[in-house]
């Protein structure tokens, strides 16, 4: 319906253009080429099925599991500081009264210990003392919101063993003995900390490493066989058995592989009852799922047949199933499977690994020889081979049947693996993608090239989502689609084609550090943009809208998305963002517009307002003519928990200009009240331009942009040439 009932011959007809909802953004096409509902920019925003654009929720520091203790120069080695008489707190400042002369020099470091505190910031550690008088000092702990408890001890500054304890890898760990307990495993240089997600106080468990062992940058961690494995490229991997009561990692089996010994030398060791074979063999060392081979038989069992262990009643007994008649008291001999040809090997000091069909698959770049505990590691200078472990045995790898080479002789190397459909493993090379079929029976396994037109740039960008497997390549985010249950096909066009402008900003030199997770129907991809050497941006793809949704960032140059992990149960099931130099943060967990985080191990909490903005497509009234832009109508609603405000601008093209349109609060007369829903009208002042974009920069709260209408009229309709 026209704005006016009629127009004169000289009147400029008022025309309107409308976006009645928003589904994604596109920075590949020109803004005037975008269809309604597609934005040009979306920064720290979310677009759900209701078509509203809204700033994301803030992040919250969930745990600061490590502290850093460093010396402050000059420092004093105090030997006789008296016992603390009392202490008190006022804000961030703790006052310590010794009741006698303390002898501490103003501005020097002291170490505080013995205090308990329910918050995330520790009142213990090394601090700078401010002398109040001969008996009293103060020190500051930024972020304290209550008084600590416990008996305080003050000594001279101590060198903290966790100094330089950077978080190098993370994963979710689920306690195999407790279904309700989920942890974020933070693997750091000198220890690993498990952060319990179900605990609002972020309870932690510290796991130590063997003496002299550390975890370098670039290491990875997974949970497999109910264990945690830390892979250290070119060094022996570490393993932990998952028992919280024994919080210590150990080196995996290493050195030369020794053939299994014969089991069952005790005589009369085998009993068969109802198809269950029970074997007595002292300290057999077997586990459920492993295989044994009959090497000598005095009953119905056939020499050479292999059987899968069904149960292990105790350290000296195991059982398996066999379809034979009942028999008792026979003396048989058994053994684990023995190697042929090249023989078995222990885990070959890999950079990473994946759990697939009860096997551990690792790249085979190193040989491990020598004696256990002092193994010799040799670089094979082969980067395109993979090695499969035995079923349920991460210590044994068959170099005949379990060894595969991909794209031998070409300039290519393995980047990552991913378990796929039944018994197939997808192998991502730098310049190609392969698949290994029938991985249950390695003797009949075959590998097949899927594509050599695209490869994987970053191992941790790989995610299987529905019927697709997506990953970051040199040319953007690509996908592999299921043709059927057994076949994959590469996509012709990258999934990231619509945000090519952002993809071109990725710093390719450091893009191998990219991280990703899939959660709540969204693909989160952390990448280094522009000149950044760390992941400083998070690209969000919404699978419900089938559109890229946002570029997320934290308003701090020191922040980095070092690790992304999905963990937790119930409302604690979330994306956890981990800063290598900081702590564990629950992403999108706050209802307001604040980001609370740390960027340094042992550092203080930063509380920043998130920077959220949106730029619409270019409205041009479907005409190439220059227009006079008249007015706009904005439909917006405040969030359920916050009052809201934002600045409005119009960005015009030909004539190029930026028009300040005041703010939401100015147009409304005040900030939008909680959950207030309004339609606001403003004017452009008849500015002349070919096209116009609308920009909203949020300054307060998390308002929901629901619809936008602009109105203008063609201002030049002469048929003559304009000069």
C-alpha positions as CSV (number, residue, x, y, z in Angstrom):
1,X,0.0,0.0,0.0
2,X,1.4,3.4,-1.0
3,X,2.3,5.9,1.8
4,X,0.1,8.5,0.2
5,X,-3.2,8.1,-1.7
6,X,-2.0,9.9,-4.8
7,X,1.1,11.7,-6.2
8,X,1.4,14.7,-8.5
9,X,3.5,14.8,-11.6
10,X,6.4,16.4,-9.8
11,X,6.2,14.4,-6.6
12,X,8.9,11.9,-5.7
13,X,7.2,8.7,-4.8
14,X,8.2,7.4,-1.3
15,X,9.3,3.8,-1.5
16,X,10.1,1.4,1.3
17,X,12.4,-1.5,1.9
18,X,12.1,-4.0,4.7
19,X,14.1,-6.6,6.6
20,X,11.6,-8.5,8.7
21,X,14.2,-10.8,10.4
22,X,17.8,-11.9,10.0
23,X,19.4,-15.3,9.4
24,X,23.1,-14.8,8.7
25,X,25.8,-12.6,7.3
26,X,27.7,-12.5,4.0
27,X,30.8,-10.5,3.2
28,X,31.6,-12.0,-0.1
29,X,29.0,-10.2,-2.1
30,X,28.6,-6.4,-2.4
31,X,26.1,-5.2,0.3
32,X,23.6,-4.2,-2.4
33,X,23.6,-7.7,-3.8
34,X,22.4,-9.3,-0.6
35,X,18.9,-10.6,-0.2
36,X,16.6,-9.5,2.6
37,X,17.5,-10.9,6.0
38,X,21.2,-11.2,5.2
39,X,23.6,-8.9,7.0
40,X,26.9,-7.5,5.9
41,X,28.5,-7.8,9.3
42,X,27.6,-9.6,12.6
43,X,30.0,-9.1,15.5
44,X,29.4,-11.0,18.7
45,X,25.8,-11.7,17.6
46,X,23.4,-14.6,17.4
47,X,20.4,-15.3,15.1
48,X,18.0,-18.0,16.1
49,X,15.0,-19.4,14.3
50,X,12.8,-16.5,15.4
51,X,14.8,-14.3,13.1
52,X,16.0,-11.9,15.7
53,X,19.6,-10.6,15.9
54,X,20.9,-10.3,19.4
55,X,24.3,-9.9,21.1
56,X,25.7,-13.1,22.4
57,X,25.8,-13.9,26.1
58,X,28.9,-13.0,28.0
59,X,31.6,-15.4,29.1
60,X,32.4,-16.2,32.6
61,X,35.7,-17.3,34.2
62,X,34.9,-20.9,35.4
63,X,38.2,-21.8,36.9
64,X,41.7,-20.5,37.3
65,X,43.4,-23.8,37.9
66,X,47.0,-22.6,37.9
67,X,48.9,-20.0,39.7
68,X,52.2,-18.4,38.7
69,X,54.8,-17.6,41.3
70,X,57.6,-15.4,40.2
71,X,60.3,-13.4,42.0
72,X,60.1,-9.6,42.1
73,X,63.4,-7.9,42.0
74,X,64.8,-6.9,44.4
75,X,63.6,-9.6,46.8
76,X,64.4,-10.6,50.3
77,X,64.9,-14.0,51.8
78,X,63.1,-13.5,55.1
79,X,63.9,-16.3,57.6
80,X,62.2,-15.2,60.8
81,X,58.8,-13.6,60.1
82,X,56.7,-14.0,63.2
83,X,53.4,-16.0,63.3
84,X,50.3,-14.1,62.2
85,X,48.2,-12.8,65.1
86,X,45.1,-11.9,63.0
87,X,44.1,-10.8,59.5
88,X,41.1,-8.9,58.0
89,X,39.8,-7.9,54.6
90,X,38.4,-4.7,53.2
91,X,37.6,-5.0,49.5
92,X,40.6,-6.4,47.7
93,X,43.0,-5.5,50.5
94,X,44.0,-8.0,53.2
95,X,45.5,-6.6,56.4
96,X,47.9,-8.8,58.4
97,X,48.7,-8.1,62.0
98,X,51.7,-10.0,63.5
99,X,51.4,-8.6,67.0
100,X,55.1,-8.0,67.0
101,X,57.8,-6.5,64.7
102,X,57.7,-8.3,61.4
103,X,60.9,-6.9,59.8
104,X,59.4,-6.8,56.3
105,X,60.7,-4.1,53.9
106,X,58.0,-2.1,52.2
107,X,57.5,-3.0,48.5
108,X,59.1,-6.4,48.7
109,X,57.6,-9.8,48.1
110,X,56.1,-12.2,50.6
111,X,54.5,-15.6,50.3
112,X,51.0,-16.3,51.7
113,X,49.8,-19.8,52.4
114,X,47.2,-21.7,54.5
115,X,44.1,-19.8,53.4
116,X,40.9,-21.2,52.0
117,X,38.6,-19.3,49.7
118,X,35.4,-20.2,47.8
119,X,36.0,-17.9,44.8
120,X,38.1,-18.3,41.7
121,X,41.0,-16.0,42.8
122,X,43.5,-17.5,45.3
123,X,44.6,-15.4,48.3
124,X,47.6,-17.6,48.6
125,X,50.9,-17.2,46.6
126,X,53.5,-14.5,46.2
127,X,52.4,-10.9,46.7
128,X,53.9,-7.4,47.2
129,X,53.7,-6.3,50.8
130,X,52.9,-2.7,51.9
131,X,54.1,-1.9,55.3
132,X,51.6,-0.1,57.5
133,X,53.6,-0.1,60.7
134,X,56.2,-2.3,62.5
135,X,53.6,-4.9,63.3
136,X,51.3,-4.7,60.3
137,X,51.4,-5.2,56.5
138,X,48.8,-5.3,53.7
139,X,48.6,-7.0,50.3
140,X,46.1,-6.8,47.5
141,X,44.2,-9.6,45.8
142,X,42.1,-8.2,43.0
143,X,38.7,-9.8,42.7
144,X,38.1,-10.9,46.3
145,X,34.5,-10.7,47.3
146,X,34.6,-12.3,50.8
147,X,37.1,-12.9,53.6
148,X,39.3,-16.0,53.3
149,X,39.4,-18.5,56.2
150,X,42.1,-20.7,57.6
151,X,45.4,-20.2,59.4
152,X,47.6,-17.7,57.5
153,X,51.4,-18.3,57.2
154,X,53.7,-15.5,55.9
155,X,57.2,-16.3,54.6
156,X,59.6,-14.9,52.2
157,X,58.8,-15.1,48.5
158,X,58.9,-18.7,47.1
159,X,59.6,-19.9,43.6
160,X,56.4,-21.6,42.5
161,X,56.9,-24.8,40.6
162,X,54.0,-23.8,38.3
163,X,55.7,-20.7,37.1
164,X,55.5,-20.9,33.3
165,X,52.8,-23.5,33.6
166,X,50.9,-22.8,30.3
167,X,47.8,-24.7,29.2
168,X,48.9,-26.7,26.2
169,X,45.9,-29.0,25.5
170,X,42.4,-29.8,26.8
171,X,39.6,-32.3,26.4
172,X,36.6,-33.6,28.3
173,X,37.2,-36.3,30.8
174,X,34.3,-38.4,32.1
175,X,35.0,-40.4,35.2
176,X,34.4,-44.0,34.1
177,X,33.4,-44.8,37.7
178,X,30.8,-42.0,38.1
179,X,28.4,-41.1,35.2
180,X,27.6,-37.8,36.7
181,X,31.2,-36.4,36.9
182,X,32.5,-34.5,33.9
183,X,35.8,-32.6,33.9
184,X,37.6,-30.3,31.6
185,X,41.1,-31.7,31.5
186,X,43.6,-28.8,31.3
187,X,47.0,-30.2,30.3
188,X,49.7,-27.8,31.3
189,X,53.5,-27.7,31.2
190,X,54.1,-29.1,34.6
191,X,50.8,-30.8,35.6
192,X,47.3,-31.5,34.5
193,X,44.3,-30.2,36.3
194,X,40.8,-31.7,36.1
195,X,38.1,-29.0,36.5
196,X,34.8,-30.5,37.6
197,X,32.0,-28.9,35.6
198,X,29.2,-29.9,37.9
199,X,30.7,-28.0,40.8
200,X,29.8,-24.3,40.9
201,X,33.0,-23.8,42.9
202,X,35.0,-25.4,40.1
203,X,36.6,-28.1,42.2
204,X,39.9,-29.3,40.7
205,X,42.1,-32.4,40.9
206,X,45.8,-32.1,40.1
207,X,47.5,-34.9,38.2
208,X,51.3,-34.9,38.3
209,X,53.9,-36.1,35.7
210,X,56.8,-38.5,36.3
211,X,60.0,-36.8,37.6
212,X,61.7,-34.7,35.0
213,X,58.8,-34.9,32.5
214,X,57.0,-31.8,31.1
215,X,54.5,-31.2,28.3
216,X,55.7,-28.9,25.5
217,X,53.7,-26.6,23.3
218,X,51.9,-28.4,20.5
219,X,51.0,-31.5,22.6
220,X,47.6,-33.1,22.5
221,X,45.3,-35.1,24.8
222,X,42.5,-37.6,24.4
223,X,40.5,-39.9,26.5
224,X,40.6,-43.5,25.3
225,X,40.3,-46.9,27.0
226,X,39.1,-45.0,30.1
227,X,42.5,-43.4,30.2
228,X,43.9,-40.0,29.5
229,X,46.8,-40.0,26.9
230,X,49.0,-37.0,26.4
231,X,50.9,-37.1,23.1
232,X,54.2,-35.3,22.9
233,X,55.7,-35.2,19.4
234,X,59.0,-37.1,19.4
235,X,58.8,-38.0,23.0
236,X,57.2,-40.9,25.0
237,X,53.5,-40.3,25.6
238,X,52.0,-40.1,29.0
239,X,49.0,-42.0,30.3
240,X,46.8,-41.9,33.4
241,X,44.4,-44.7,34.3
242,X,41.5,-42.5,35.3
243,X,41.6,-43.3,39.0
244,X,41.3,-40.0,40.9
245,X,42.8,-41.7,44.0
246,X,46.0,-42.2,42.1
247,X,46.6,-38.8,40.4
248,X,49.8,-39.5,38.6
249,X,50.7,-39.9,34.9
250,X,53.2,-42.5,33.8
251,X,55.1,-43.1,30.6
252,X,53.4,-45.5,28.2
253,X,55.2,-48.8,27.4
254,X,58.3,-48.0,25.5
255,X,61.7,-49.4,24.3
256,X,62.1,-52.6,22.3
257,X,59.0,-54.7,22.1
258,X,59.3,-58.1,23.7
259,X,57.3,-61.1,22.5
260,X,54.6,-62.2,25.0
261,X,55.4,-65.1,27.3
262,X,53.7,-68.4,27.4
263,X,50.7,-68.5,29.9
264,X,49.5,-71.5,31.8
265,X,52.6,-73.3,33.0
266,X,51.0,-74.2,36.3
267,X,49.4,-77.4,35.0
268,X,45.7,-78.5,34.9
269,X,44.8,-74.9,34.2
270,X,41.8,-75.1,31.8
271,X,38.1,-75.8,32.6
272,X,35.2,-75.7,30.1
273,X,31.7,-75.4,31.4
274,X,28.6,-74.5,29.3
275,X,30.9,-73.0,26.6
276,X,32.8,-70.8,29.1
277,X,36.5,-71.6,29.2
278,X,38.2,-70.6,32.5
279,X,42.0,-70.5,32.6
280,X,44.2,-70.1,35.6
281,X,47.5,-68.4,34.7
282,X,49.6,-66.6,37.4
283,X,49.8,-62.8,36.7
284,X,48.5,-63.1,33.2
285,X,48.3,-59.3,32.7
286,X,45.3,-59.7,30.3
287,X,42.3,-57.3,29.9
288,X,38.8,-57.8,28.6
289,X,38.7,-57.6,24.8
290,X,42.3,-58.7,24.3
291,X,43.0,-61.9,22.3
292,X,44.9,-65.0,23.3
293,X,46.1,-67.8,21.0
294,X,46.1,-71.5,21.9
295,X,49.8,-72.6,21.6
296,X,49.5,-76.1,23.1
297,X,46.4,-78.2,23.8
298,X,45.5,-81.4,25.6
299,X,41.8,-81.1,25.1
300,X,39.2,-80.0,22.5
301,X,40.8,-76.5,21.9
302,X,42.7,-76.3,18.6
303,X,46.2,-75.1,18.5
304,X,46.4,-71.7,16.6
305,X,42.9,-70.7,17.3
306,X,42.5,-67.3,18.9
307,X,39.8,-66.1,21.4
308,X,38.7,-62.8,22.9
309,X,38.9,-62.4,26.6
310,X,35.4,-62.2,28.1
311,X,36.2,-61.5,31.7
312,X,39.1,-61.2,34.1
313,X,37.9,-62.4,37.6
314,X,41.3,-61.7,39.1
315,X,44.9,-61.3,38.3
316,X,45.4,-65.0,37.9
317,X,42.3,-66.0,36.0
318,X,40.6,-65.1,32.7
319,X,37.7,-66.5,30.7
320,X,36.7,-66.8,27.0
321,X,33.9,-68.5,25.1
322,X,34.3,-71.6,23.0
323,X,31.7,-74.0,21.7
324,X,33.0,-77.2,23.2
325,X,31.7,-79.9,25.6
326,X,32.3,-79.6,29.3
327,X,35.8,-80.6,30.4
328,X,38.0,-80.0,33.4
329,X,41.6,-80.1,34.6
330,X,43.4,-79.9,31.3
331,X,46.8,-78.5,30.9
332,X,46.9,-76.0,27.9
333,X,49.2,-73.2,27.0
334,X,48.2,-69.7,25.7
335,X,49.9,-66.6,24.5
336,X,49.0,-63.1,23.3
337,X,49.3,-62.8,19.5
338,X,52.9,-62.9,18.4
339,X,54.4,-60.7,15.7
340,X,55.6,-61.7,12.2
341,X,58.1,-60.0,9.9
342,X,58.8,-56.5,11.1
343,X,57.2,-57.4,14.4
344,X,55.2,-55.4,16.9
345,X,56.2,-52.0,18.4
346,X,55.1,-49.9,21.3
347,X,53.5,-46.5,20.8
348,X,55.8,-44.6,18.4
349,X,56.1,-41.2,20.2
350,X,53.3,-39.6,18.2
351,X,52.1,-36.0,18.0
352,X,48.4,-37.0,18.3
353,X,46.1,-39.9,18.2
354,X,42.4,-40.9,17.8
355,X,40.3,-43.6,19.3
356,X,38.6,-45.7,16.6
357,X,36.9,-49.1,16.8
358,X,38.6,-49.9,20.1
359,X,42.0,-49.1,18.6
360,X,44.3,-46.2,19.0
361,X,45.5,-44.8,15.6
362,X,48.6,-42.6,15.6
363,X,51.0,-41.2,13.0
364,X,54.1,-43.3,12.5
365,X,56.9,-40.8,12.3
366,X,59.3,-42.1,15.0
367,X,60.8,-45.5,16.0
368,X,61.1,-46.3,19.7
369,X,63.9,-48.7,20.7
370,X,66.2,-49.4,23.6
371,X,65.2,-50.2,27.1
372,X,62.0,-49.2,28.9
373,X,62.4,-45.9,30.7
374,X,65.4,-44.8,28.6
375,X,64.2,-45.4,25.1
376,X,65.9,-44.2,22.0
377,X,63.6,-42.2,19.7
378,X,64.6,-42.1,16.0
379,X,62.9,-39.8,13.4
380,X,62.0,-42.0,10.4
381,X,61.6,-38.9,8.2
382,X,58.3,-40.4,7.0
383,X,55.3,-38.1,7.6
384,X,52.5,-39.9,5.6
385,X,52.2,-43.2,7.6
386,X,49.7,-44.2,10.2
387,X,49.9,-47.1,12.7
388,X,46.9,-49.0,14.3
389,X,47.1,-50.5,17.7
390,X,45.7,-53.9,18.6
391,X,42.1,-53.9,19.8
392,X,41.9,-52.6,23.4
393,X,45.7,-52.5,23.6
394,X,47.3,-49.1,23.2
395,X,50.7,-50.6,23.8
396,X,50.9,-52.9,20.9
397,X,51.1,-51.9,17.2
398,X,51.5,-54.3,14.3
399,X,53.9,-53.0,11.7
400,X,52.7,-55.4,9.1
401,X,48.9,-55.3,9.1
402,X,48.5,-52.1,11.1
403,X,50.7,-49.8,9.1
404,X,49.3,-47.7,6.3
405,X,50.9,-45.1,4.0
406,X,49.0,-42.4,2.3
407,X,50.1,-40.7,-0.9
408,X,53.6,-42.2,-0.7
409,X,56.1,-40.3,-2.8
410,X,54.1,-37.1,-3.0
411,X,54.7,-33.8,-1.1
412,X,52.0,-34.6,1.4
413,X,51.8,-35.4,5.1
414,X,49.2,-36.5,7.7
415,X,47.4,-33.7,9.5
416,X,44.6,-35.6,11.4
417,X,42.3,-38.6,11.6
418,X,38.6,-38.9,12.3
419,X,36.4,-41.9,13.0
420,X,33.6,-42.3,10.5
421,X,30.7,-44.6,9.8
422,X,31.0,-48.1,11.3
423,X,34.6,-49.3,10.7
424,X,36.0,-46.5,8.5
425,X,38.7,-44.0,9.3
426,X,39.1,-40.7,7.4
427,X,42.7,-39.6,7.0
428,X,43.2,-35.9,6.4
429,X,46.5,-35.1,4.7
430,X,47.7,-31.6,4.0
431,X,46.8,-31.8,0.3
432,X,44.5,-34.8,0.1
433,X,41.8,-36.8,2.0
434,X,41.8,-40.7,2.3
435,X,39.6,-43.3,3.9
436,X,40.6,-46.7,5.5
437,X,37.9,-49.3,5.2
438,X,37.4,-52.4,7.2
439,X,39.5,-51.3,10.1
440,X,38.1,-54.0,12.3
441,X,40.1,-56.6,10.4
442,X,43.5,-55.0,9.6
443,X,44.5,-57.9,7.5
444,X,41.8,-57.1,4.9
445,X,41.8,-53.3,5.3
446,X,42.1,-51.1,2.3
447,X,42.7,-47.4,1.8
448,X,41.1,-45.2,-0.8
449,X,41.7,-41.6,-2.0
450,X,38.6,-39.4,-1.6
451,X,40.1,-36.2,-3.1
452,X,43.5,-34.7,-3.8
453,X,42.0,-31.3,-4.7
454,X,41.8,-30.1,-1.2
455,X,43.4,-31.0,2.1
456,X,43.2,-30.1,5.8
457,X,45.0,-27.0,7.2
458,X,44.3,-27.6,10.9
459,X,43.8,-30.9,12.7
460,X,41.5,-29.5,15.4
461,X,39.2,-27.9,12.8
462,X,37.7,-31.3,11.9
463,X,34.2,-32.0,13.0
464,X,31.5,-34.5,12.0
465,X,28.1,-32.8,11.9
466,X,25.1,-34.8,10.9
467,X,25.9,-36.2,7.4
468,X,28.8,-34.0,6.8
469,X,32.4,-33.8,7.9
470,X,33.9,-30.3,7.8
471,X,37.4,-28.9,8.2
472,X,39.5,-25.8,7.5
473,X,41.5,-25.9,4.2
474,X,43.7,-23.4,2.4
475,X,40.6,-22.1,0.6
476,X,38.2,-22.0,3.5
477,X,35.9,-24.4,5.4
478,X,35.2,-27.4,3.2
479,X,33.0,-30.4,3.8
480,X,32.7,-34.1,2.9
481,X,29.2,-35.3,2.4
482,X,27.7,-38.8,2.9
483,X,26.6,-40.3,-0.4
484,X,25.5,-43.4,1.4
485,X,26.5,-45.2,4.5
486,X,29.8,-46.2,3.1
487,X,30.9,-43.4,0.8
488,X,32.1,-39.8,1.1
489,X,32.2,-37.1,-1.5
490,X,33.9,-33.8,-1.4
491,X,31.8,-30.6,-1.8
492,X,32.3,-28.5,-4.9
493,X,31.9,-25.2,-3.1
494,X,33.4,-24.4,0.3
495,X,31.0,-24.0,3.2
496,X,32.7,-20.6,3.9
497,X,32.1,-19.2,0.4
498,X,29.7,-16.5,1.8
499,X,32.4,-15.2,4.2
500,X,35.3,-15.2,1.8
501,X,36.2,-11.7,3.0
502,X,36.9,-13.1,6.5
503,X,38.6,-16.3,5.3
504,X,41.1,-14.2,3.3
505,X,42.1,-12.5,6.6
506,X,43.2,-15.8,8.3
507,X,46.9,-15.8,9.0
508,X,47.8,-18.9,7.1
509,X,51.2,-19.2,8.7
510,X,49.6,-19.9,12.1
511,X,46.2,-21.3,10.9
512,X,47.4,-24.9,11.9
513,X,46.6,-23.8,15.5
514,X,42.9,-23.4,14.6
515,X,40.4,-25.1,17.0
516,X,36.8,-26.1,16.7
517,X,33.9,-27.7,18.4
518,X,30.2,-28.4,17.6
519,X,27.6,-27.5,20.1
520,X,24.0,-26.4,20.1
521,X,23.7,-26.7,16.3
522,X,26.7,-24.5,15.8
523,X,30.2,-25.0,14.4
524,X,32.7,-22.9,16.4
525,X,36.0,-22.3,14.6
526,X,38.7,-20.3,16.3
527,X,41.3,-18.8,13.9
528,X,44.0,-16.2,13.9
529,X,42.9,-13.1,11.9
530,X,45.1,-10.5,10.2
531,X,48.5,-10.3,11.9
532,X,47.6,-12.3,15.0
533,X,49.8,-15.4,15.7
534,X,47.1,-16.8,18.0
535,X,43.4,-17.5,17.7
536,X,41.8,-14.2,18.2
537,X,38.4,-14.7,16.5
538,X,35.7,-17.3,16.6
539,X,33.7,-17.9,13.4
540,X,30.2,-19.3,14.1
541,X,28.2,-21.3,11.6
542,X,24.5,-21.9,12.4
543,X,23.3,-25.2,11.0
544,X,19.7,-24.4,11.6
545,X,19.8,-21.2,9.6
546,X,22.4,-22.7,7.2
547,X,24.3,-19.4,7.4
548,X,27.4,-18.0,9.1
549,X,26.1,-16.2,12.1
550,X,28.9,-14.2,13.8
551,X,32.5,-13.3,14.2
552,X,33.1,-13.4,17.9
553,X,36.0,-11.7,19.7
554,X,37.0,-10.6,23.2
555,X,37.7,-6.9,23.7
556,X,41.3,-7.5,24.8
557,X,44.5,-7.9,22.6
558,X,45.9,-10.4,25.1
559,X,42.9,-12.8,24.8
560,X,43.3,-16.0,22.7
561,X,41.1,-19.0,22.0
562,X,43.8,-21.5,22.7
563,X,41.5,-24.4,23.3
564,X,37.8,-25.1,22.8
565,X,36.2,-28.0,24.6
566,X,32.6,-29.2,25.1
567,X,32.0,-30.6,28.5
568,X,29.6,-30.9,31.4
569,X,26.1,-32.1,32.1
570,X,22.8,-30.2,32.2
571,X,23.1,-26.4,32.3
572,X,26.9,-26.9,32.7
573,X,27.0,-28.6,29.3
574,X,28.7,-25.8,27.3
575,X,31.6,-24.7,25.2
576,X,34.6,-24.0,27.4
577,X,37.2,-21.5,26.0
578,X,40.7,-21.8,27.4
579,X,43.4,-19.2,27.2
580,X,46.8,-20.7,27.1
581,X,48.1,-18.1,29.6
582,X,44.9,-18.1,31.6
583,X,42.0,-20.2,32.8
584,X,38.9,-22.1,31.9
585,X,35.9,-20.0,30.7
586,X,32.3,-21.0,30.2
587,X,31.3,-19.5,26.9
588,X,27.9,-17.7,26.6
589,X,27.0,-18.4,30.2
590,X,26.1,-14.9,31.5
591,X,22.8,-13.3,30.8
592,X,24.3,-9.8,30.5
593,X,26.7,-8.1,28.2
594,X,29.9,-8.6,30.3
595,X,32.9,-10.8,29.6
596,X,34.8,-11.9,32.7
597,X,38.1,-13.6,32.0
598,X,41.8,-13.8,32.8
599,X,44.6,-13.6,30.3
600,X,47.6,-14.6,32.5
601,X,48.1,-17.6,34.7
602,X,47.5,-16.3,38.2
603,X,46.3,-13.0,36.9
604,X,43.4,-10.9,38.0
605,X,39.9,-11.0,36.5
606,X,39.1,-8.5,33.7
607,X,35.5,-7.4,33.5
608,X,34.8,-5.9,30.0
609,X,31.6,-5.1,28.1
610,X,31.5,-7.1,25.0
611,X,31.6,-5.2,21.7
612,X,28.6,-6.2,19.6
613,X,27.5,-4.6,16.4
614,X,25.5,-5.3,13.2
615,X,25.5,-3.8,9.7
616,X,22.6,-4.6,7.4
617,X,22.6,-5.1,3.7
618,X,22.5,-2.1,1.5
619,X,19.0,-0.8,0.8
620,X,18.7,0.7,-2.7
621,X,14.9,0.5,-3.4
622,X,15.7,-1.8,-6.4
623,X,16.9,1.1,-8.4
624,X,20.2,2.4,-9.7
625,X,19.1,6.0,-9.3
626,X,20.2,8.3,-6.5
627,X,17.6,8.6,-3.8
628,X,16.6,11.0,-1.1
629,X,16.6,8.9,2.1
630,X,13.7,10.0,4.3
631,X,13.2,7.9,7.5
632,X,13.5,4.6,9.1
633,X,11.5,2.4,11.5
634,X,13.3,0.1,13.9
635,X,11.6,-2.7,15.8
636,X,13.6,-3.7,18.8
637,X,13.1,-5.4,22.1
638,X,15.2,-5.4,25.3
639,X,16.4,-8.7,26.7
640,X,14.6,-10.4,29.6
641,X,17.4,-9.6,32.1
642,X,18.9,-6.2,31.1
643,X,18.0,-2.7,30.1
644,X,19.4,-1.8,26.7
645,X,20.8,1.0,24.6
646,X,22.7,1.3,21.4
647,X,24.1,3.9,18.8
648,X,22.5,4.1,15.4
649,X,24.3,5.1,12.1
650,X,23.5,5.1,8.4
651,X,26.3,4.3,6.0
652,X,25.6,5.8,2.5
653,X,27.2,5.1,-0.8
654,X,27.5,7.6,-3.6
655,X,27.4,10.1,-1.9
656,X,29.7,8.3,0.7
657,X,29.0,9.4,4.2
658,X,28.3,8.2,7.8
659,X,25.2,9.7,9.4
660,X,24.9,9.6,13.1
661,X,21.2,8.8,13.9
662,X,21.4,9.3,17.7
663,X,20.8,6.4,20.0
664,X,18.0,4.1,21.1
665,X,17.6,5.9,24.4
666,X,17.3,9.3,22.6
667,X,14.6,8.1,20.2
668,X,12.8,6.3,23.0
669,X,13.3,8.9,25.7
670,X,15.2,6.5,27.9
671,X,17.0,3.2,27.9
672,X,14.8,0.3,26.9
673,X,13.4,-1.3,30.1
674,X,13.8,-5.0,30.7
675,X,11.9,-6.9,28.1
676,X,10.4,-3.7,26.6
677,X,9.3,-4.0,23.0
678,X,9.2,-0.8,20.9
679,X,9.0,0.5,17.4
680,X,11.2,3.6,16.9
681,X,11.1,6.1,14.0
682,X,14.0,8.3,13.0
683,X,14.9,10.5,10.0
684,X,17.8,10.5,7.6
685,X,17.3,14.2,6.8
686,X,16.7,13.6,3.0
687,X,20.3,12.7,2.5
688,X,21.1,11.9,-1.1
689,X,22.8,8.6,-1.9
690,X,22.5,5.6,-4.1
691,X,22.2,3.1,-1.2
692,X,22.1,3.0,2.5
693,X,23.2,0.5,5.2
694,X,22.1,0.6,8.8
695,X,24.5,0.1,11.6
696,X,23.6,-0.7,15.2
697,X,26.4,-0.7,17.9
698,X,25.2,-2.0,21.2
699,X,26.4,0.1,24.2
700,X,24.2,-1.5,26.9
701,X,22.5,-4.8,27.5
702,X,21.5,-7.4,24.9
703,X,18.6,-6.0,22.8
704,X,17.0,-8.1,20.1
705,X,16.8,-6.4,16.6
706,X,13.6,-7.8,15.1
707,X,12.9,-5.7,12.0
708,X,14.1,-2.7,10.1
709,X,12.3,-0.5,7.4
710,X,13.8,2.3,5.5
711,X,12.0,4.8,3.2
712,X,13.2,7.1,0.5
713,X,12.4,8.5,-2.9
714,X,14.2,8.7,-6.3
715,X,15.7,12.2,-6.4
716,X,16.8,12.4,-10.0
717,X,14.6,11.2,-12.8
718,X,15.7,13.4,-15.8
719,X,16.1,11.6,-19.1
720,X,18.9,14.0,-20.0
721,X,22.5,13.3,-19.3
722,X,23.6,14.6,-15.9
723,X,26.9,16.5,-15.9
